[in-house]
């Protein structure tokens, strides 16, 4: 049996899947201040009456890190960045504690300027004085030679809770995105560590001993223990779970927009004939562009529990969430309260919801019912406007699925698959405003947990080779080896696949069933004078995201 667990900002969902289908589906409130009991409650209810010894796989997903970034609830991060000659690293500043230092490595990994230890000690002292406990270190060409990052990391290690090195966070050359990826890795670490410990303690209390996995942004999973070193990989974990859950039920012959409406955010993605679109370079979240490989997903701060206010005579929904709806004991009016007033949600306290709507109705000069309807319509319209902009952005660039590039493809989705707790309440409004077919995904309230449970283990490896220098390396794997001048692109692909298999197995994959794709395979001649001096080779290979076999038809 398999447990799928999705820890969201509003609810924690748990499912138990067996050979004969879905055995249990549970939804409990998430208490961000007591994640241990939120997770424990969901697990206990999901496995009640079952033999824990029969559980052979547990996969988690979470929106906690995504919500924290979208709502700007991340802690202070110290960044130490070295660029050397060329573009000024100051242009890529993130956060209030960002220090540019000397020291440089060139594009082939050769040191051109040494590290100035005095600068590093001074930066560390400044960080500590400002209460910074987590630090990121990024050098422009550290993926070709990480020695400077490693040295700075050693200098800082004893004075900070965690130091993240750029070449370990992302193995690609894009300097600005590697800075951003490292910054977010450090920023979400404290929240993710608390989540990690809460889950581990909950499972230990229940006596589970099977390996635990967590979903990454690309729709694959990794072992939970390994994720603590790279929490940035779990950004958009929750949205990825939603996409995988929708994939189970999507039509095989149509392009679909997937909308997961939660309490805090709405996450959107596109499926092309049941295959998710991929962002091959890296996700952008809250305006920050990263190297986190992911499904093409966009998250906005609009959900059932988003705070509603009037600004310049207009209704504004989100992006803040200040607790539950007033009808459930909260202090701020939300779209959920509007649905209560309109009679679409039957539990809670409609009288409290009406009380919360009165100030808004007065400012708009309408009745409470009219105000509630206007809030509902504005929520749906805002989601659809963001969806239209999302689709148009994708149309403006090459289209990739998790399997391949779709050369010349034109996306024309006319169907919306909607899931999440309030999905059924929003379906009618989204359909009438868009004119599209809107379908509520079967088992919608827990489809994200189902998606997490059925996702494969995935990973990716990037390998660089320089035949003139006689060196090949995969920075994220801390792998370096000598090569001869005859080392070819085919050799690089073979070596990268060996490293990928090793990494995937260490993350929990089955070596006998791995499906690998080549994401990138580039080879450039290096010319000195009038002769070829060597080759510069770069390859990236991945384990293809997808669903594990044997359960999909039973869940349907």
Secondary structure, DSSP 8 states (H G I E B T S, - for coil): -EEEEEE-SSEEEEEEEETTEEEEEEEEE--TT-HHHHHHHHHHHHHTTS-GGG--EEEEEESHHHHHHHTT-----EEEEE--SSS-GGGG--SSEEEE---EE-TTS-EEE---HHHHHHHHHHHHHTT--EEEEEETTTTT--HHHHHHHHHHGGGSSEEEEHHHH--SS-HHHHHHHHHHHHHHHHHHHHHHHHHHHHHHHHT--S-EEEE-TTS-EEEHHHHTT-GGGGTTHHHHHHHHHHHHHS-TTSEEEEEEE-SS-EEEEEEETTEEBEESS--EETTEE----EESEEEES--TTEEEEEETTEEEEEEEE-SSBGGGT-SB--HHHHHHHTTS--SS-HHHHHHHHHHHHHHHTS-HHHHHHHHHHHHHHHHHHHHHHHHHHHHTS-EEBSS-EETT------EEEEESTTHHHHHHHHHHHH-SEEEE-TTGGGHHHHHHHHB-B--EEEEEEETTTTEEEEGGGTEEEE--TT--HHHHHHHHHHHHHHHHHHTT--GGG--EEEEEEEEEEEEETTEEEEEEEEEEEEE---B-TTSHHHH-
